[in-house]
Each structure stands twice: as structure tokens, then as C-alpha cells.
Amino acid sequence: MTEITPHNAFTPAREVQDIDRFAGRAATLDSLAAALQSDGAQIVLYGQRGIGKSSLSRVLAQIAINDEAAISRLATAPHSKFDYLPIYVTCDDSVTNVEKLCLRLLTDEQALAPWIPFKVSERTSSQEGGGKLGVKVIELSGKLSGSITERKTEIQAEVTSTFINACRQIVSSGVAADGVLIVIDEFDRISDKSGIASIIKALGPEKITFALVGVASDVRELISDHESVARQIADGTIFVPPMDGDELAEIISRAMAALNNKYSFELAAITWITTIARGHPFYVHLVGKHALLRAISQRTDVVTEAIAREALADIAFKGSAPIQEAAYKKAVGHSYTREHILKKFASVDADEVYTTNLYGDIARELNIDPSAISVYVGQLASEKYGNVLERSRDRYYQFTDSLFKAYAAARPYERKTGDKDNDI
């Protein structure tokens, strides 16, 4: 196990994989455990960016093997011990469609490759994803084994049918009593998701459980053909809401416990960090890490609110949140007026921002005509400035990314009052 230090007690760069540092989410964990106990149920875990879905999916994989520490976090004990073979893959830009996802699952040594009774080449016969791949048949007993005797037979097979047959053979080998759990993280990154519903329908009754994890506000965004698998996902569609203040504070307390409570955060710092996080654990990890390291550099073992605020400024100006910072600078450009409007919109707690009253407030603060504000708002909703806003209905806008909204609200101003707007 990796030694816990001030540099890795918080983990903004990756999901939480240590159950001892996993915070909150009791109700969601119970829902995941219930889905695993429902015959044929498939899991869809969705929500906003930076909300903790990947960490939840890691705990799901631990629950599936009846890990004692993970099971102890459930409010309701399972009726029987889980015995799944969990497979975990994270999609990237190379996985552009469901066929390439199947190919990744078949060929990745961290996925199904060690468990299937044949080897699959990574080279498809068509650069357009034509659906053919080379398969070498080998001898294998159905268990993970280092000693494999190859035969010389080679065949050509269609990708998805090869994947379906491989899954069936793994289950029939008896490797796990409950079958196989295939967790597919960042499923939303797959541009062409057509075909996943057919695979789910084919394998659902065969002790293959999928857990599709991705950014979405609605299950339809993850599964375009969701109607055809409505019954299979009925017990496993789980929306991941923003974390509440107590859950976010627990992230900090667990990080400190991992460091044997050598350091601490004062209550005001915890309150400020959990407030600006707006339900996103990513920001608690990000600001918590930088605040802790800043406190240590100042030779103190207590993180104050002042230190936490300084850490956020460092994060912005040193580019420690590069995706959010790049989006912020693109949206703001060289305009203090646009930055002020962006931050005013971001300060609204509701998901939808009602513009009528807000325009009047902004006009008074900036001493400009209210009609001019709509021009800047239109810019923030344009491709040139990053499409950070979108019009949801008449007189209402919302942020396209709630993680960016939280960042825009908390980040210090880039430009000063009175700076000339010269990029309109």
C-alpha cells in the first residue's frame, strides 16, 4: 500500500481507491448493493462532473467481491455474500464506439484478456471499425493461468459477437458464483454508443452485469436506446447528487486521520472549503491538498481559512486546475464586465439562473444599461467564449458544467474594476 503523505492524503488527480478515505454516500452505496442483488439488473451511475462517480464505481467493485471494509459501509447488509469477478475499464478518446470498447475489454490485460479461452489481436481488419478482428484460439481451463498452450488455428470474427461469446465462456467456467461485473467508467466519452443496449440485452440474463458510469443529467444521455433496456436498468439507474456539507467535511477528516491527525483544518477553513465546493468532492480534494501543503510551507500544522483562500488563488494563478482555468480565461478574455457577469451568474445557487432580476442588479453594480448585459451573456453562451452558459428556457440560463460553475464562483478575479474591455 502506498505510504500516505501530505502530497497524497487528498487525491484530486484520481478517484479515491482506498475505502478508508472514501467519504459519505451511504444511500448511494446501498442502492448499488441492492442492484447487485437483483437478478439481471444493470447499473447506470450518472451525475455531474467532479461529483465522485468514479470513486463510487471503485467501491462498487470492492462490494462485488465482498470486501469487508466496503461491506461495512453499507447501512443494510446484503442477504448473501457477493461473489463477482469485477472488471474495470476507463474510456479514453481512442474508444470512439461500442465495437472499440469491446475490443478494449477483450485485449486489455487488466480486463477480460486473462480470462478468455482465446487471444484477440488489437488490429482490426478495417480502419473504419469494420467489425472484424483476428482471433487466435488457445487452450485454457477457464481460470486465470500463466501456462497456456497455443494451437495454430486463426479465425476472423465480428467484434461484438466475439465479446458476447467470451463473456458467456467466462461465466460458464465458474470463475465467480454471481458472474462478471463490468464497470465502464467515463462511458460518456464514447461518441457513438449505438449497440450497447443490444449487448446488455444479450448478456443481462447470462450473469453479466454492466455498470455504465458517466457524466449526464439524464440516463438518456448515456444510453440512446434506453427504452429497449428499460426493464434491465430499472433497479440500477442511480443518479449521484452533489455531496452535502457533512459528507464533504468527512473527506477532510478522513485525510487527516490517514496522516495520524498530525495536521488539522480549523472549522472556518472546513466551512469555507465545503461551501465553495458546491457539492463537488473534487474541489475539497484540490483545495484541501494545496491548503495543507501551503500550511506546511508556512511551518504550521493548522490550516486556517486564510491559508485555504491563499491556496485557491495559487490554484488559479499557477494552473493547478488546468481544464477549469483554461475555460475561465477563455470565457473572461480581456473583459472585466464579462468576468463580473460570469461570476454573478456562478454565484446563484439554483441550477437555472433567472435573468430578469439579475440583469438589474448587475446593471446597477457596473453602471451600465441592462440591455448591454444580454450581449455579454450571449457571448458566454457562444463557442468563441467556450459555451460556458446555455439558454435553458425563456429568461433562464444554466452552466453547461457544474464543476466549472463552482470554480468560476470561487476563483479570485482575473481583472480589476475599471480595466478596459478591449475584446468585445
C-alpha positions as CSV (number, residue, x, y, z in Angstrom):
1,M,0.0,0.0,0.0
2,T,1.3,3.5,-0.9
3,E,2.5,5.5,2.1
4,I,0.1,8.3,3.0
5,T,1.9,11.7,2.9
6,P,0.7,15.3,2.8
7,H,1.1,15.1,-1.0
8,N,-1.4,12.2,-1.5
9,A,-3.7,12.4,1.5
10,F,-6.0,14.2,-0.8
11,T,-6.4,12.8,-4.3
12,P,-7.7,15.5,-6.8
13,A,-5.9,13.8,-9.7
14,R,-7.7,10.5,-9.5
15,E,-10.7,8.7,-7.9
16,V,-10.5,7.5,-4.3
17,Q,-9.4,3.9,-4.2
18,D,-8.8,3.5,-0.5
19,I,-12.1,2.7,1.3
20,D,-10.7,4.3,4.5
21,R,-10.6,7.6,2.7
22,F,-13.9,7.3,0.9
23,A,-16.4,9.7,2.5
24,G,-20.2,9.7,2.8
25,R,-22.6,8.3,0.1
26,A,-24.3,5.8,2.4
27,A,-27.6,5.9,0.5
28,T,-25.9,5.5,-2.9
29,L,-23.8,2.6,-1.7
30,D,-26.9,0.8,-0.5
31,S,-28.6,1.4,-3.9
32,L,-25.5,-0.1,-5.7
33,A,-25.6,-3.1,-3.4
34,A,-29.3,-3.6,-4.0
35,A,-28.7,-3.6,-7.7
36,L,-26.0,-6.3,-7.4
37,Q,-28.6,-8.4,-5.6
38,S,-31.3,-8.0,-8.3
39,D,-31.2,-10.8,-11.0
40,G,-30.5,-9.3,-14.4
41,A,-30.3,-5.7,-13.2
42,Q,-27.8,-3.5,-15.0
43,I,-26.3,-0.4,-13.4
44,V,-26.2,3.2,-14.8
45,L,-24.3,5.6,-12.5
46,Y,-24.6,9.2,-13.7
47,G,-24.4,12.7,-12.5
48,Q,-22.4,15.9,-12.8
49,R,-18.6,16.2,-13.5
50,G,-16.4,16.0,-10.4
51,I,-19.2,14.7,-8.2
52,G,-17.5,11.4,-7.2
53,K,-18.9,8.9,-9.6
54,S,-15.5,7.2,-10.3
55,S,-14.8,6.8,-6.6
56,L,-18.2,5.2,-6.1
57,S,-17.6,2.8,-9.0
58,R,-14.4,1.7,-7.4
59,V,-16.2,1.0,-4.1
60,L,-18.8,-0.9,-6.2
61,A,-16.1,-3.2,-7.5
62,Q,-15.0,-3.8,-3.9
63,I,-18.5,-4.5,-2.7
64,A,-18.8,-7.0,-5.6
65,I,-16.0,-9.2,-4.1
66,N,-17.5,-8.9,-0.6
67,D,-14.6,-6.7,0.6
68,E,-15.2,-6.5,4.4
69,A,-14.3,-2.8,4.6
70,A,-16.6,-1.9,1.8
71,I,-19.5,-4.0,3.0
72,S,-19.1,-2.4,6.5
73,R,-20.0,1.0,4.9
74,L,-23.5,-0.3,3.9
75,A,-26.4,0.6,6.1
76,T,-28.2,-2.6,5.1
77,A,-26.2,-5.8,5.0
78,P,-26.6,-7.9,1.8
79,H,-28.7,-11.1,2.1
80,S,-25.8,-13.2,1.0
81,K,-22.1,-12.8,0.2
82,F,-21.2,-11.3,-3.1
83,D,-19.0,-13.3,-5.5
84,Y,-18.5,-11.4,-8.7
85,L,-15.4,-11.2,-11.0
86,P,-15.1,-7.4,-11.3
87,I,-13.6,-5.9,-14.5
88,Y,-12.8,-2.2,-14.5
89,V,-12.0,-0.1,-17.6
90,T,-11.9,3.7,-18.1
91,C,-12.7,5.0,-21.6
92,D,-10.5,7.5,-23.3
93,D,-10.5,9.3,-26.7
94,S,-9.4,6.1,-28.5
95,V,-12.7,4.4,-27.6
96,T,-14.9,6.0,-30.1
97,N,-17.7,3.4,-30.4
98,V,-19.0,0.3,-28.8
99,E,-17.0,-2.1,-31.0
100,K,-13.8,-0.4,-29.9
101,L,-15.0,-0.7,-26.3
102,C,-15.5,-4.4,-26.8
103,L,-12.0,-4.7,-28.3
104,R,-10.5,-2.9,-25.3
105,L,-12.3,-5.3,-22.9
106,L,-11.1,-8.3,-24.9
107,T,-7.5,-7.3,-25.3
108,D,-6.6,-5.4,-22.1
109,E,-4.7,-7.5,-19.6
110,Q,-6.5,-5.6,-16.8
111,A,-9.9,-6.5,-18.3
112,L,-11.1,-9.8,-19.8
113,A,-8.0,-10.8,-21.7
114,P,-6.5,-13.1,-18.9
115,W,-9.9,-14.9,-18.5
116,I,-11.0,-15.8,-22.0
117,P,-10.1,-19.0,-23.9
118,F,-8.6,-17.3,-26.9
119,K,-6.4,-14.3,-27.7
120,V,-7.6,-11.3,-29.7
121,S,-5.3,-9.2,-31.9
122,E,-5.6,-5.5,-31.4
123,R,-5.6,-4.8,-35.1
124,T,-9.0,-4.7,-36.8
125,S,-9.2,-5.6,-40.5
126,S,-10.9,-2.3,-41.3
127,Q,-9.6,1.2,-40.3
128,E,-13.2,2.3,-40.3
129,G,-14.0,-0.1,-37.4
130,G,-15.4,-2.6,-39.9
131,G,-16.1,-5.1,-37.2
132,K,-13.6,-7.9,-37.9
133,L,-10.7,-8.9,-35.8
134,G,-8.1,-11.6,-35.7
135,V,-8.6,-14.3,-33.1
136,K,-6.1,-17.0,-32.0
137,V,-7.7,-19.9,-30.4
138,I,-5.8,-21.3,-27.4
139,E,-6.2,-23.9,-24.7
140,L,-7.4,-22.5,-21.3
141,S,-9.2,-24.2,-18.4
142,G,-11.5,-21.2,-17.6
143,K,-9.3,-19.9,-14.8
144,L,-6.6,-17.2,-14.9
145,S,-3.5,-19.2,-15.8
146,G,0.1,-18.4,-16.7
147,S,0.6,-21.7,-18.6
148,I,-1.3,-21.6,-22.0
149,T,-0.7,-24.0,-24.9
150,E,-1.4,-22.3,-28.2
151,R,-2.9,-24.0,-31.2
152,K,-2.2,-22.6,-34.7
153,T,-5.8,-22.0,-35.7
154,E,-6.7,-18.5,-36.6
155,I,-10.2,-17.2,-37.5
156,Q,-11.9,-13.9,-38.3
157,A,-14.8,-12.9,-36.1
158,E,-17.2,-10.0,-35.6
159,V,-16.2,-7.9,-32.6
160,T,-19.4,-7.8,-30.6
161,S,-20.3,-11.5,-31.1
162,T,-16.7,-12.4,-30.0
163,F,-17.2,-10.3,-26.9
164,I,-20.6,-11.8,-26.1
165,N,-19.2,-15.4,-26.6
166,A,-16.2,-14.6,-24.4
167,C,-18.4,-13.3,-21.6
168,R,-20.5,-16.4,-21.8
169,Q,-17.5,-18.7,-21.6
170,I,-16.1,-16.8,-18.6
171,V,-19.4,-17.3,-16.7
172,S,-19.7,-20.9,-17.7
173,S,-16.2,-21.6,-16.4
174,G,-17.5,-21.0,-12.9
175,V,-14.9,-18.3,-12.0
176,A,-17.4,-16.5,-9.8
177,A,-20.7,-17.6,-8.5
178,D,-22.5,-14.3,-9.2
179,G,-20.9,-13.9,-12.6
180,V,-19.0,-10.9,-14.1
181,L,-19.3,-7.2,-13.2
182,I,-18.0,-5.0,-16.0
183,V,-17.5,-1.4,-14.8
184,I,-17.1,1.1,-17.7
185,D,-16.0,4.4,-16.3
186,E,-16.3,7.6,-18.4
187,F,-18.7,5.9,-20.7
188,D,-19.9,9.4,-21.8
189,R,-16.7,9.9,-23.7
190,I,-17.8,7.3,-26.3
191,S,-19.1,9.4,-29.2
192,D,-21.1,6.5,-30.8
193,K,-22.9,4.5,-28.1
194,S,-25.1,2.6,-30.5
195,G,-25.1,-1.1,-29.9
196,I,-24.6,-1.1,-26.1
197,A,-28.3,-1.7,-25.5
198,S,-28.2,-4.8,-27.7
199,I,-25.2,-6.2,-25.8
200,I,-26.9,-5.5,-22.4
201,K,-30.0,-7.4,-23.6
202,A,-27.9,-10.3,-24.8
203,L,-25.8,-10.7,-21.7
204,G,-28.1,-9.5,-19.0
205,P,-29.6,-12.9,-18.4
206,E,-26.2,-14.6,-18.6
207,K,-24.8,-13.3,-15.3
208,I,-23.1,-10.4,-16.9
209,T,-23.7,-7.1,-15.0
210,F,-22.7,-3.8,-16.6
211,A,-22.1,-0.6,-14.6
212,L,-22.0,2.3,-17.0
213,V,-20.5,5.4,-15.3
214,G,-20.6,8.8,-16.9
215,V,-21.4,12.5,-16.9
216,A,-25.0,13.1,-17.7
217,S,-28.1,14.8,-16.4
218,D,-30.4,12.1,-17.7
219,V,-29.9,8.4,-18.3
220,R,-30.9,9.1,-22.0
221,E,-27.6,10.9,-22.4
222,L,-25.7,7.7,-21.6
223,I,-27.9,5.1,-23.4
224,S,-29.5,6.4,-26.5
225,D,-31.6,3.3,-26.9
226,H,-32.5,3.2,-23.2
227,E,-36.2,2.3,-23.9
228,S,-35.2,-1.1,-25.2
229,V,-33.4,-1.9,-21.9
230,A,-35.8,-0.1,-19.5
231,R,-36.6,-3.2,-17.6
232,Q,-32.9,-4.2,-17.2
233,I,-31.8,-0.8,-15.8
234,A,-35.0,-0.1,-13.7
235,D,-33.3,-1.3,-10.5
236,G,-29.9,0.0,-11.3
237,T,-30.3,3.6,-12.6
238,I,-28.6,5.7,-9.9
239,F,-28.2,9.4,-10.0
240,V,-25.3,10.7,-8.0
241,P,-26.3,14.0,-6.3
242,P,-23.9,16.7,-5.0
243,M,-22.4,15.8,-1.6
244,D,-23.8,17.7,1.4
245,G,-21.6,19.7,3.7
246,D,-21.1,16.9,6.3
247,E,-20.0,14.5,3.6
248,L,-17.5,17.0,2.1
249,A,-16.2,17.7,5.6
250,E,-15.7,14.0,6.1
251,I,-13.2,14.0,3.2
252,I,-11.0,16.3,5.2
253,S,-11.3,14.4,8.4
254,R,-10.5,11.1,6.7
255,A,-7.5,12.6,5.0
256,M,-6.2,14.0,8.4
257,A,-6.9,10.6,10.0
258,A,-4.7,9.0,7.3
259,L,-1.9,11.3,8.4
260,N,-2.5,10.2,12.0
261,N,-4.0,13.7,12.7
262,K,-0.6,15.3,12.7
263,Y,-2.3,18.2,10.9
264,S,-5.7,19.8,11.2
265,F,-8.1,22.2,9.5
266,E,-9.8,24.8,11.6
267,L,-13.6,24.9,11.5
268,A,-13.7,28.1,9.5
269,A,-11.4,26.6,6.8
270,I,-13.5,23.5,6.6
271,T,-16.7,25.5,6.3
272,W,-15.2,27.8,3.6
273,I,-13.8,24.9,1.5
274,T,-17.0,22.8,1.7
275,T,-19.1,25.9,0.8
276,I,-17.1,26.8,-2.3
277,A,-17.0,23.1,-3.4
278,R,-20.8,23.3,-4.1
279,G,-21.2,19.6,-3.6
280,H,-18.1,18.6,-5.7
281,P,-15.6,16.4,-3.8
282,F,-13.0,17.2,-6.5
283,Y,-12.7,20.7,-5.1
284,V,-12.4,19.6,-1.5
285,H,-9.5,17.3,-2.6
286,L,-7.9,20.0,-4.7
287,V,-8.2,22.9,-2.3
288,G,-7.5,20.7,0.7
289,K,-4.3,19.4,-0.8
290,H,-2.9,22.8,-1.7
291,A,-4.0,24.3,1.6
292,L,-2.3,21.6,3.6
293,L,0.9,21.9,1.6
294,R,0.8,25.7,2.0
295,A,0.3,25.4,5.7
296,I,3.3,23.1,6.0
297,S,5.4,25.5,3.9
298,Q,4.5,28.2,6.5
299,R,5.6,25.9,9.3
300,T,2.2,25.4,10.8
301,D,0.2,22.2,11.3
302,V,-3.2,24.0,11.3
303,V,-4.9,25.1,8.0
304,T,-6.7,28.3,8.6
305,E,-9.4,29.9,6.3
306,A,-6.8,32.5,5.3
307,I,-4.4,29.8,4.2
308,A,-7.2,28.0,2.3
309,R,-8.1,31.2,0.5
310,E,-4.5,31.7,-0.5
311,A,-4.3,28.1,-1.7
312,L,-7.3,28.7,-4.1
313,A,-5.5,31.8,-5.5
314,D,-2.4,29.6,-6.1
315,I,-4.5,27.0,-7.8
316,A,-5.9,29.6,-10.2
317,F,-2.7,31.5,-11.0
318,K,-0.4,28.5,-11.1
319,G,-2.7,26.4,-13.3
320,S,-3.3,23.6,-10.8
321,A,-6.8,23.1,-12.2
322,P,-5.9,23.5,-15.9
323,I,-9.2,22.5,-17.5
324,Q,-11.3,24.8,-15.4
325,E,-8.7,27.6,-15.6
326,A,-8.4,27.4,-19.3
327,A,-12.2,27.6,-19.6
328,Y,-12.3,30.6,-17.2
329,K,-9.7,32.5,-19.2
330,K,-11.4,31.8,-22.5
331,A,-14.8,32.9,-21.1
332,V,-13.4,36.1,-19.5
333,G,-10.9,37.1,-22.1
334,H,-9.9,40.8,-21.6
335,S,-13.2,41.9,-20.2
336,Y,-13.8,42.8,-16.6
337,T,-17.5,43.3,-17.4
338,R,-17.9,39.7,-18.8
339,E,-15.9,38.3,-15.8
340,H,-18.2,40.2,-13.4
341,I,-21.3,38.8,-15.2
342,L,-19.9,35.3,-15.2
343,K,-19.2,35.4,-11.5
344,K,-22.6,36.8,-10.7
345,F,-24.3,34.0,-12.7
346,A,-22.0,31.5,-10.9
347,S,-22.9,32.8,-7.5
348,V,-26.6,31.8,-8.0
349,D,-27.2,28.5,-6.1
350,A,-30.0,27.3,-8.3
351,D,-29.2,25.2,-11.3
352,E,-31.1,27.6,-13.6
353,V,-30.3,31.3,-13.4
354,Y,-33.3,33.7,-13.7
355,T,-32.0,36.7,-15.7
356,T,-34.7,39.4,-15.2
357,N,-33.8,40.4,-11.7
358,L,-30.1,39.5,-12.0
359,Y,-29.7,41.9,-15.0
360,G,-30.9,44.8,-12.9
361,D,-28.5,44.0,-10.1
362,I,-25.6,43.7,-12.5
363,A,-26.5,46.9,-14.3
364,R,-26.5,48.9,-11.0
365,E,-23.2,47.4,-9.9
366,L,-21.5,48.1,-13.2
367,N,-23.4,51.3,-14.0
368,I,-24.3,50.1,-17.5
369,D,-27.5,49.8,-19.4
370,P,-29.3,46.5,-18.6
371,S,-29.8,45.8,-22.4
372,A,-26.0,45.6,-22.8
373,I,-25.8,42.7,-20.3
374,S,-27.6,40.4,-22.7
375,V,-24.8,40.9,-25.2
376,Y,-22.2,39.7,-22.7
377,V,-24.4,36.8,-21.7
378,G,-24.8,35.8,-25.4
379,Q,-21.0,35.8,-25.6
380,L,-20.7,33.5,-22.7
381,A,-23.1,31.1,-24.5
382,S,-21.1,31.3,-27.7
383,E,-18.4,29.0,-29.0
384,K,-15.9,31.8,-29.1
385,Y,-16.0,32.1,-25.3
386,G,-16.3,28.5,-24.5
387,N,-20.1,27.9,-24.4
388,V,-20.0,28.0,-20.6
389,L,-23.6,29.1,-20.5
390,E,-26.6,27.8,-22.3
391,R,-30.2,29.1,-22.6
392,S,-32.5,26.5,-20.9
393,R,-35.8,28.4,-21.5
394,D,-37.1,31.9,-21.8
395,R,-35.3,34.2,-19.4
396,Y,-33.3,31.3,-17.9
397,Y,-29.7,30.2,-18.4
398,Q,-27.6,27.4,-16.8
399,F,-24.0,26.5,-16.8
400,T,-23.0,23.7,-19.2
401,D,-20.6,22.3,-16.5
402,S,-21.5,22.5,-12.8
403,L,-17.8,21.8,-11.9
404,F,-16.8,24.9,-13.8
405,K,-19.6,26.9,-12.2
406,A,-18.2,26.2,-8.8
407,Y,-14.7,27.2,-9.9
408,A,-16.0,30.4,-11.5
409,A,-17.8,31.4,-8.4
410,A,-14.8,30.8,-6.0
411,R,-11.9,31.9,-8.2
412,P,-10.4,35.3,-7.5
413,Y,-11.0,38.0,-10.1
414,E,-8.6,37.9,-13.1
415,R,-9.1,41.6,-13.9
416,K,-9.6,44.7,-11.8
417,T,-12.5,47.1,-11.7
418,G,-12.0,49.7,-14.3
419,D,-9.9,47.6,-16.6
420,K,-10.8,48.4,-20.2
421,D,-12.8,45.9,-22.1
422,N,-11.0,45.5,-25.4
423,D,-12.1,42.2,-26.8
424,I,-15.8,42.7,-27.4
